[in-house]
Amino acid sequence: MIARVHAGAVVGIEGVGVEVEVDLSPGVPGFVIVGLPDSAVRESRERVMAALKNAGFSLPLKKITVNLAPADIRKEGSAYDLPVALGILAAAGEIPENSPLEHTVVLGELSLEGKVRRVKGVLPIVLSLRHRFRRFLVPRENAEEAAVIQEAEVYPVATLEEAVGFLKGEAAIEPFRVDLQKFFEARRHDTVDFSEIKGQAAARRALEVAAAGGHNVLMIGPPGSGKTMLARRFPTILPTMTLEEALETTRIYSVAGLLKPGEGIVATRPFRSPHHTISDVGLIGGGHVIRPGEVSLAHNGVLFLDEFPEFSRNVLEVLRQPLEDGVVHITRARMAVTFPAKFQLVAAMNPCPCGYRGDPRHTCTCTPGMIQRYFSRISGPLLDRIDIQIEVPAVPFEDLARKQPGEPSAAIRERVERAREIQLQRFRNHPGLYFNAHMGPREIREFCPLDAESENLLRAAIDRFGYSARTYHRVIKVARTIADLEASPDIRPRHVAEAIQYRTLDRETGFTTQPYA
C-alpha cells in the first residue's frame, strides 16, 4: 500500500511543496529514503523508527521505501521526520484513508521519544502553500510563526501520538490564532532613544534625512564621539514596519533559524552589526548549504559596519551589488537562489588610523602616508553608493553636562513618516519604488527639476569637487528628501546646499590632505 503525505521544502526563501510517498512491500525488512535527501534527511530513518517504537506504535515488518518528490529539489533539514512517520502509519493502516491527512501539510522533527521539535523555514512554506492547502500540522514551537498567515488553519502538536490522535479524530486540537496587532504593539517599544544623545545636532539632522529618504550613511569621527550610539538608535526613527515588510523579513529569519520561541513575526526593523572579521560569504550569504548573509538579515532594516576600513577589501566590494539592486544572487552548480537585501547601510570610521586626527584634545601620530593608505581601503565606487557622508566630532563638555534630554525618537519618526508618505504618493504609479534613495536617472528627471540658482550651485560643486555622475544624482536625491521634510514641492538652493555638505569623503576633494574639522 502507498500513502502520501504533503510536506514542504525551502529554496532560498521560497517554499515549495514536497510529496512524501511511503510504500510498504513484502520482503526483507528495511528502510530507504530516495528523492535527493541530504544527510539530515537520511538520518531521519533512525529517528523515525525510534520515535514510532517509543510512542507505542509497532513497526511494520516490511520493506519501507520513502520517496520525496519532486526528486530534482534537494531536501534538507529535519522537517520531514513527522511526515515520514505519519506516512508509514498511514500505509500500515494505523491512520484511516478518510482522515484529514490528504489535505494537510505536515512539518516537524521527531525526538527519539516521539516529541515534535521546531524546524526552520515554516513561514515560507505556509506562505507559499496556503492557496493549495488550508490545514497545516506544525510543531507547537512553530505555531506563532505559521499562524501569522491568517488564511491558514494551523494545528500545533507536541508529540507524534498527539498528531496521530488528531488525524484519527480521537484528539481535538483548536486552530492556533495570533493577534498581529498585539505582536506589533508588543515590539514597538524601543529600549534606546535619540533623546539619550548629547549634542551632535548636525549628525542627528543627517540621520533624520537618511531615514526620510532611505539613504546610506557614513560617519567619520574620533573614538568616543558617539558614532555607534547614533547608529544603534537609527532604527528607532525609521517608519514602523508594515505587515508586508514584516513578512518579508520574517521569512528570512525563519529560513536562517533565528526566530526566537514565541516570536511569530519580526515586527521591528532589524539591526545587524557584524564584526569586521566577517567573511564575504558571511556578509552576502552562500556556503555549502546556501543560507542568507548579514545583508539579507538586515532586509528592511539597518546594516551597521563599525570600523569600516578594517573590513577586508573583497568583503566591502561585494556590498556594491546589493546596495545598488537590493537583492543578492547566489549561483551554485546545482541551484541559483535570490535573497532580498533592501537595507540601509550605516558605516562608521575614524578620521585616521589612530583616530585623533583633527581632535584638539589629542595628538595624532599618523603620517600622511598612513592616512592615505587608511582611506584607500574604501574604493571610490563604494563611496559613490553612500549618499550621506558626515563628520561626527568629539562632544564638548558643555553638551555632555547638559541635563535636558534631546529630541525623542518618536518626534523625529513622525517627521520621517510624513516625508515617506509624500514619497509614496509621488511614486504611486511606479511599482517597486518607495522612497527617494531608489530613484533612477529617469525618475530624477521627472521628480527633481532644479531652478537656475540650484543648478548653478550644483555646477560649482561639480567643478570644485569633481563629482562623478553617480554622486551628482545622489546629491539631487538627498536634496529632494530635504525638501520633502519641509513639505516643499520644489527643490530650493538651500536644499541643494545642505545635500552638498553631506559629501565629506568624495575622493576628488583631497580629504586625506585637508585638516579634519
N, C-alpha and C positions, 0 to 999 in steps of 0.2 A: 504494500500500500504506500502511496506517495501522499505526503502532507505538504502544504505550502503555508509559509508564514511571511508576512511583509515586514521588512526592516528598512534601514537606510544607511547610506554612506555619505561622506563629505568629500567633495573635490574642490580644493581651495576653500572658499567659504560657502559654496553652493551645496545644498542637499540633493541627493539623487536616491530614487527608490531601489531597493535590493530585494529580490525574492529568494527566500531561504527554502529550498526544496529538500525534503528528507524522504529517503527511500529505505524501507526495511525489506530485506530479501533473504531467503534461506541460504545457508552456507556457514562457513567458519565465522564465528562472531568477530567483528572488527568495527573500526570507526575511522572513516576517511572524510576529509573536507577538501572539496575542489572549488575552483572559481576564483583563482588568483588571490589566495589568502596570504597575509603576512605572518610573521612568526607568532604574534599575539593571537591571531585568529586560529592558527594551527594548534596552539597550546590550549585553546578552549575545549578540546576533546577531554582532557583530564579534568578541567574544572566542571564541565557539564556532567560527566559521569559521576564524579564525587558528589556534586550538588544533588543530582537525582537520587542517588542512593541515600544520602544523609537526610534528604527531605521526606524519605519514606516511600519513594516510587521504585518499582522494580524495573531493571534494565532489560529490554528485550534481547534474548539470546539469538540475535540475527546479525547479518552484516548491515551496518548503518552507513549509508552514503549521503553526505550533505553537499548540495551544490548551491553556490552563491551566485545568482545571476543578476545582471549580465556579467559574463566572465571576463570582459575586457577592461573592467574597472578594478583597480587594486583595492582589496578590502583590508582596512587597517583597524587596529584597536580591539577592545574587548566588548563592544556593544552588541556583538552577535551571540553572546552566551545565552541570554534569555530566549531569543527567538529560536535558536537551535534546540534548546531543551524542550520548549513547547512544541516544536515541530516533531521531535521524537515521540513525545507523549501523544500528540495527535495521530501520528502514523501508527502507534501501537493501540489506538482506540481509547486511551485514557481521557481524551478530550473529544466530545461528540462532534460529528460533522456539522451540525446545525448551530454550533457555538459562534460567538461574535468574532472568532479568530480570523476568519476570512476577510473581514472588513476593518481590521485593526493593525496599526503599525506598532511593532514591539521593539523596544530598545532596553538594554541593561546588561551589566556584567554580573556574574554569579560568584559568590564565595564558595568555598568547599562545603560549607554547611547549608547552602541554599539561600543565603541572603542576597538581595538585589542591590548592587552598588551603583553609584553615579558614574556617568560616562561623559565624554566630550562630544560636542557638536550636536546636541539635542535640538537647540533652537533652529539652526539652518535646516535640519531635516524636517521639523514640523512646519516651518515656514514654506518649504518647497513642496511638501506633500499634502498640505491642508486642503487643496482643491480636489484631490483624489480620494482622500480618507478623512473622516471626521474624528475617528476614535484613535487615541494614542495611549499605549500602555508603557509607562516610563518608570524609572526608579523614583522613589519618594523624594530623594535629594535633588532630583532634576525637575520636580513638579512646578515650582515657581517659574523656572526658565521656560518650560514648554507652554504653560498656561498664559504666558504673555500674549500668545496668539489667540485672540478672543474667539475665532471661528472654530478652534479645535476643542474636542472633548478629551480632556487629559485625565487619565486614571492612574494615580500613583500606587505602586506596590512596593512592599518592603521585603517580601520573601517569594521564592518560587511557589510555595504552597498557596500563598495568597493569590498569586496570579492564576494558578490553575483553578482555584475555587471560584474566582470571578468569572473565568471563561465558561465554567460548568454551570454557572448560575447559583452556586452554593454560598457565595460571599458577595455581599452588596458593597460596592465602592462608589461613593459620590464623585462626580466630575469635580476636579480641582479648579477653583476660580481665584483670580487675583484682582485686586483693585489697582489699576495702573496709576490712577491719580494719587493714591497713597504712596506708591513707590516713588513717584516724582517728588511729592511733598516731603517724604522722609529723607530724601537725599539732597534737598535744595539748600539745607543749612550748612554753609561753609565753615570750616574750622579756622580759616585765616581770612583776613580782610585788609583792604587797601588803607583803611584808617590807621593801621598799625605802622605805616611807613612815615618816617620823619623826613621832611624836606623833599628833595628830588622832584620838584614841580615839573621841570622840563621832561624828565623821564616818564613821570606819570601821564603827562599830556601825550607823549609819543605812544605809550602803550594804549591809551584810550583811542587814538587814531587807528592804531594797528587793529584793535578789537573791532572797531566800527567797520573797517573795510576788509578785514581778513588778510592783513598784510604780515609778512615775515619781518622779524626784528633782530638786530644785532646790537648788543650793549657793550660799550668799551669803557672800562674804568678800573681803578686800583682795587686791591683786595679790601674787603670790608665796606665798600661803598654802597652795598645793598642790591647788587645785580641779581643774586639768587633770590633774595626776599621779594623783589619785584616780580621775577619770573614765576615764583610759586603762587603769587596772588593774581597773576594774569587770568587764569581760568574763571576767577570769581566775577570778572567784569564782562565775560562773554555772554551772549544771549542764552537763555535757558534752552536746553535741548528739546527738539521736537520728538514726537513718537517715532517718526521715520528715521531720524538721526540716531536715536537710542537703539532701535532695532538693528541698524547697520553696524553700530559699534558692538552691540551685544553678540552679534553673530561671530565677530572676530574673536572676542574674548571666550565665547563658547568653544570654538574650534581649538583655541590655544589652551583650554582647560583652566582659565584664570577667573572664571566666575566663582565667587565665594558662596558657600552654603547659605541658602535663604535669599540670595541676590538674584532675582529673576531677570532683571534688566539693568543695564548700565545707564543710569538716569542723570549722571553728572559728567561733564566733559572730562575725558581722561587727561592726565598729566604724566608724561613719561620722561624720565631723566636718566638715560643710560650713562654709564661710566665711559671715560674717554678711551679705555682699553677695549671697547666693544669691537667685534669683527664686522666686516661688511655683510656677512650672512646674518649676524645677529641684528643688524640695523635694518636691512632691507627684507630679510626673510629668505627661506630656502632650506637647505640641508638635505640629508638623505631622505628623510620623511619631511616633505615640504610643509613648513609652518610659517605663519606670519611673523614679521620682524617688528622692531620698535616703531617704525614709521606707520605701520598698519595698526598697531596697538594704540597709536596716538590719533587714529582717524576721528575726525570731528572734535578734536581737542588740541592739545599743545605738546610739541616735542621740544624739550629743553636740553640744549647741548652746552654744558658748562665747560670752561677751559677749551673753547672752540679750536684754537690752533693745535692743541695737544692730541686731537683725534688724528688717526692715520690718514694720510693724503687720499688713499684709494677709498677709505670709508666716507670721507667728505664728498668725493667726486660722485659716488653712487647716489648721493642725495639729489643730484641735479634733475634726474628724470621724474621722480615723484613730486618734487617741488613744482615742476612745470606741468605735469599731466594729472597729478592727483591719484595715480594708480601705480602699482608695481607689477610688472610682467616677469614671471619666473618660468623659464623653459628648461625642461629636462628631456632626456631621451624618450621616456615613456609618457610624459604628460607636460602640459603647459597650464599654469594657473595664473589668475589675476587677483591681486589683493587690493582693496581700496586703500588710499593713503592721502586723504584730504586733511591735512593738519596745518597748524600754524607753527612755524619754526621760530623759537626764541633762543638765541645763542648769546653767550657771554664770553668775554675775553679781557685780558689785561692789556694795558697800552704798551707793554714791553715785557720781555721775559721775567724781569724781577718784579714787575707790577707797579713800580712807583715813578714811572716817567711822568713829569709834569705835576707830581704831588708836592705841594710846598712844605709838607711836614716830613718828608722822607727823601733821601738822596738816591737817585737812580744810578745803578752800577753798570748799565748796559752800554755797549759801544754801538755806533750807528750800524755796523755790520750785523751785530746780533739782532738789533731791532728789525733790520731789513729781512733777515732770514726768518724771523718770527712771523712777520706779516705775510711773507711769501708762501707760507704753508697753506694759506687760503687762496684759491685761484680766483682770478678775475671773473670768469663765467659764473662761479658760485656766488660771489659777492653781488653780481648783477641781479641775481634772483632774490636778493634780500632787499625789500622795498625801503625799510627804515633802518638807518644805522645811526645810533645816538651815543653821546658821551654821558657817562654816569660818574661825576666827580665825587670825591670824598665828601661826606656830610659834615658841615661846620657844627661846632659845639652848640651854637645858638639853636639850631634846628633840633639837635639831639635832646637838648634840655627842655624843649617846648612841651608843655603838658597837654595842650589842646590837641585832640586827635585830628587826623586828617580826614578828608572826604571819604565816606564809606563806599564800599564796592557797589552797594545797591543803587546809590545815586549815579555813579558812573555807568553802571549797567543800563540804567533807564535811558540815558542819552545814547548809548551804543545801540540799544534796541530800536530807538526812534530812527537812527540813521540807517540801520539794517532794513527797517520797514520801507524807507524811501527807496532803497536799492531793490528790494523785492518788487515794488511797484514799477520801477524803471525797467527791470529785466523780465517782466511778466510774460512777454512774448518771445523770450529767449530761453528755451528749455536747457536745464543744466547750469545756468548762470545765476548765481545768487548774490554775489557781492563784488565790489569794485576790483579786488585783487585779481579776479579771474577774467577780467575783460581782456579781449584780444585787440589787435590794431583796428579791426573793423568797428568794434563797439566803442573804442576810444574816439574814433572819428565821429561816431553817431551821437555819443552822450557827453563828450568832453570838449566842446568847442571853446577856444580861448579868444579873448578880446585882444586888441592890438598891444595894450600895455603888458598883459600877461605873456604874450608871445615874445615881446622884446626882452622881458625879464628872463625867460627861459633860454632865449638865444644867447644872452650874455653869459648865463651859467654854462651853456654848452661850450662856448668859445673859451671860457676860463678853465673849466674843469675837464673838458674833453669827454663828455658823457657818451656812452655807447647808445645805439638805437634802443636797446632794451632798457637802459637807465632812463632815457628820455621818456619812454612810455610809462615807466614806473613812477616817475615824478608827477606826471599828469594824473595817474590813478590815485596817488596819495592826495594830491590837491583836490580831486573830486570827492574823496572821503572827508577831507577837512570841510569842504563846502556843505556836504550832507550833514555833518554835525551841527552846522549853523542853520540847517534847513534852507540853504541858499540854492536856488535853481541854477545859478550861473557860477562858474569858477572865476574868482576875482584875483587880482595880483597878490593880495595878502595870503591867499590860499597857496598860490604857487611859491611865494617866498618861504612860507613855512615848510612846504614839501622839500624845497631845495636844502633847507637846513638839516633835513634828515638823511643826507647823503655824505656822512662824515668820511667813510673809508673808500671812496672811489679811487681806483688805482692811479688815475691820472692826476690826483690832487697833490701827489708828493707828500702824503700824510706822514710817512716814516721819517721825513727830514724836517717837518714843521713842528714847532712847540706844541705840546699837548696842553689843552686848557680845559 
